[in-house]
């Protein structure tokens, strides 16, 4: 494989991993620990 192909695949894998981790954190079990800043500061 050419080095450009390896770098492209590597970048795609990193971006995909960050996206999957973000979705898991936002909607999965860890989301129970997240707080809503708008609810914390109601006047």
C-alpha positions, 0 to 999 in steps of 0.5 A: 500500500502507498503511504497516502492510503495508510494515512487516509485510512488511519485518519478515517479510523480516528474520526470514526472512533471519536464519533462513535465515542461521542454518540455513546457518551451522549446517548448511552449509559454515561449520559445519566451523569451529564448535567443540563446547564440550562436546568441548573441556572433557572431564574 
